[in-house]
Amino acid sequence: VTSEISGIEEQKYRNLLYDQEQILKETQEEVLNEKNELEKIKSENLQIDEILCSPLSRAADTAKHIAEITGVPLRVEQRLKEQNFGKYESTPRHGEEFEEAKQNFIYDFDGGETMLQMAARIYGLLDELKEQTDKTYLLVAHNGISRIVQSYFYNMSNEEFAAFGIKNCQIVEYEW
């Protein structure tokens, strides 16, 4: 039995296939970057008191690995979870409609979370961590979270905010 795939279904399939290939490529790069950053933590003797990580598997698995290698205590922090993209969850991240929707910081993606809501939870976490002046934290999260963290420490235009990102497993240091 053969079935024809409509143009839209075929495009979705291609997008999903592309995303899966991209995820595999990113995962391979992430493993290499993780090894490099672990060496950096060891060689530069970075003093980390606690690792806080997103509950989502890619970040949590990376954080667990870092904690095992370094012996630094690990705590899962729910507020480090990536933004809930509502109707765009499990869809290609670079689709035209989704890219356009992300430009509106007060849009909740029909049942998800606005950029401003995500910023409020991350800023709240950072405010709490700032009070612990004698501790250094390693946050293991997602690129959307890294944008929010960057905006906490530095003024950014909307364009700078949208373009900001870090590489998988890259360490960026901030001081209060």
Residue pairs with C-beta under 8 A, 6 or more apart in sequence:
5 13
15 91
15 92
15 95
16 92
18 92
19 92
19 93
26 168
27 58
29 167
29 168
30 58
30 62
30 168
30 169
33 167
33 168
33 169
33 170
34 62
34 65
34 66
34 168
34 169
36 169
37 169
37 170
37 171
38 65
38 66
38 69
38 70
40 46
40 171
41 48
41 66
41 69
41 70
41 171
42 69
42 70
46 136
46 171
47 136
48 70
48 72
48 136
48 137
48 138
49 72
49 73
49 135
49 136
49 137
50 72
50 73
50 74
50 75
50 135
50 137
50 138
51 63
51 66
51 67
51 72
51 73
51 74
51 75
51 137
51 138
51 139
51 140
52 74
52 75
52 76
52 77
52 80
52 137
52 138
52 139
52 140
53 59
53 60
53 62
53 63
53 64
53 74
53 75
53 76
53 77
53 80
53 139
53 140
53 141
54 60
54 63
54 76
54 77
54 80
54 81
54 82
54 140
54 141
54 142
54 145
55 76
55 77
55 78
55 80
55 81
56 81
56 82
56 142
58 142
59 80
59 140
59 141
59 142
60 76
60 140
62 140
62 169
63 74
63 138
63 140
64 74
66 72
66 74
66 138
66 140
67 73
67 74
72 138
77 125
77 139
79 121
79 122
79 124
79 125
80 122
80 125
80 139
80 140
80 141
80 142
80 145
81 142
82 141
82 142
82 144
82 145
83 112
83 113
83 115
83 118
83 144
84 109
84 112
84 113
85 91
85 98
85 109
85 112
85 113
86 108
86 109
86 110
86 111
86 112
86 113
87 109
87 110
87 111
87 112
88 95
88 98
88 101
88 109
88 112
89 112
91 98
92 98
101 107
101 109
102 115
102 162
103 158
103 162
105 114
105 115
105 116
105 158
106 114
106 115
106 116
107 114
108 114
108 117
118 144
118 145
118 148
119 148
119 151
122 145
122 148
122 149
122 152
123 148
123 152
126 149
126 152
129 135
129 137
130 176
133 176
138 171
139 145
139 149
143 165
143 166
146 164
146 165
146 166
146 172
147 161
147 164
147 165
149 172
149 174
150 156
150 161
150 164
150 172
151 161
153 174
156 164
166 172
